[in-house]
Amino acid sequence: MNKKVKSFLYNFIGFVVIYLPTLFLVDQFTHLSGLWIPMTSFMVALILAPKFQAIKTSSGEKIFMKWLFIKGVKEIK
């Protein structure tokens, strides 16, 4: 599998893992209604989800991750 596709899937999975529970929690524990529920969940997930990026280096293409809760940038596989 291409590293760019892999990083896209990691971004998508990381976003969904945070978005779905946030959607449920916002719906149950706030007084928001209508479009505000998914938009609030989207913004929270956008901020909290880890970001993955495929970068070409001298030793080949690698995937790097940056996350709010981890200091610096980490290499993935």
Secondary structure by P-SEA (a helix, b strand, c coil): ccaaaaaaaaaaaaaaaaaaaaaaaaacccccccaaaaaaaaaaaaacbbbbbbbbccccbbbbbbccccccccccc
